[in-house]
Amino acid sequence: MVDYFFLVLSVMTVGAAIIALESRELVYGAISLVVSLLGIAGLFILLDATFLAMLQILVFVGAVSVLIIFVVMLVRREKWVSVPSGYGRVAGLLVSILLIAGVGYLAMNSGIATMFPSSNSVPSYVDIGIKVLSDYWFPLQILGLVLASAVIGALTLAKFEGAEQ
Amino acid sequence: MDTFEEFLKRVITIAFWLLLLGPVIVLPIILLVLPQFGVPVEVANRFLIALINPLGMLQFIDSLGLGPSSLFFKIAAFPGFTFAALFATLVILYERKLLAKMQNRVGPLYAGRFEGILQPIAELFKLIFKELLTPEKADKPFFWAVPFLAIAVGGAFLALIPLSPEIYIAKSEIGLVIIFAILSFTPLIVLTAGWASANKFSFIGGLRALHQLVSYEIPLILSTIGVVMLSGSLDLMKIVQAQASMWFILPQFIGAAVFFVTMLAELERIPFDLPEADSELVAGWYTEYSGMHFGALQLANYIKLYGFSVLFTLLFLGGWNGPAILPPLAWLFMKLFIVISFILVIRGTNTRIRIDQLIKLGWVYLIPLAFANIFIALAVASLGIV
């Protein structure tokens, strides 16, 4: 049963991602991006990580993709068809192969051999919270600083835009 | 021209004759034909007995796994969809009568003998028989998908809201997070509806709804953090249990106020009904929807109103807690009645605010208030009051 779900979700995720890249109509591309992100949330649920799945929906479907669709809908009259040069295409291919190989290598060596949990105790959201606030407090601070600097940068750009007009 | 009552009378008469004549013609056919196809005679007999005897019918349904204790019944009927839809129609009637009384009108009066009590059913029939129009330039798949998606989000929202310790559909350790995750689909649906209609009123309404929903989602989530901190759980059952001695509206008054205001904005009700501003945008993002499409969107909206009111009751008003002279469900519905009346009274007494006031209220006042509320919760929890 789980295998079938996994198959359906994988096809949904990868297929929708391909449509998102290849679709001529930008809005359809954006919507299929949402479908792809939902597929990833489903994969999280299969891994017993319901909390992460819900955060995935909350952040990526509820916020990020809405902003993407918003931007895409505002510019729908124009056609953005850019043909990359041969050099750029080869470079893109190389970078993506390297990326996939690196992530695959890390995943193979991380000790995750099966999608079934080794023990019966699935870490709950309480454990995640305790870990984030005790062991991983430093990355949390860094993340906060990065987000704050991004917000300040966006505000600065918006202010400059207004000043020129 | 006949009245709605005469129409109902005719429908009931036709149904009566069908029910009377149907068995006389259909039963012998079933008895003769079914054994020919290898159906055991006992099953056919049980079905036929069940048709005549209501109690036997109940047992037959139970034996199919569709009885009152089954998951299907819960989802489809009692705490789930049918109940919420009926409740929503009652709320529509109550809203129209209450607003009429507040504005010195009579409101619906003619359908049904008493005070227009059948008006929602009359309107349901009207909507069902109306033609479904699709604009020529609309994006048809998305245009047709939106009402179904809206109903689906409303139904999924309902599934996670318990009504009493026994009456619930699904319970989860992280129920509150799942509810917010489901609600975060709303801006996507609204924006798609506005875009797919290929109408400028719809699109402007969709953009306004997007601004409103995205900026009010943040205070909505932040205002519940205080409750989660005080009860130490994201499970709605445990949150209600934690309020046995004191309702969270007392230590969390600011949080409750912020939640109530953002709730009005999420439901797109006056004073935050800019997305559907009827005097300037026709009907906002659902301008192009007609017939039962419109009905489905309205139903989804009122189901969400019901869900949000129950959620407010569970989070801040102690849910089904109360003296044991009444059953838990009665306490819940009394509180629910008060919350819904409050929402409707606000609709009757306020005007629509401007979009800049809306955005300013959200980002400048509600979010800092929600943060202040979190610190109050921290102080209350560390002093050990709750």
Interface residues (C-beta under 8 A of the other chain):
Chain A: V27 I31 V34 T50 F51 M54 L55 I57 L58 V61 G62 A63 S65 V66 I69 F70 M73 S124 Y125
Chain B: D139 F142 S172 E173 I174 V177 I178 F180 A181 I182 S184 F185 P187 L188 L191 T192 W195 F203 L207 L210 V214 E217 L234
